[in-house]
Amino acid sequence: MPLSEIKSSFHTLIDEFKNEKILEQIFDFMTLIKEKETDADWWDLLTDKQKAELDLALKESEDERNWISHEQVTRESKEWLKK
């Protein structure tokens, strides 16, 4: 995907967010990446705690007992975003 299309899609996605807390977190993360902009992998910008949380999430996602339907995710997301 061309850079211009990625940027356009990213702007559109950000415009659709209504949750201020999520937008602040995205902004903080993007600011951190911009400050350390290099060819380094984004993984290297994460703290050890963030890496451990992502590793745990990946392991949990491999267990089918943890899977939930798209309908349930949509329903729970709508409820969560109302808060």
QUIDA-V516362 format. One record per pair of residues at least 12 apart in sequence whose C-alpha atoms are under 8 Angstrom apart, sorted by the first residue. I is the first residue (numbers start at 0). J is the second residue. If there is no record, write none. Layout:
I/J
I/J
This chain:
17/80
18/80
32/44
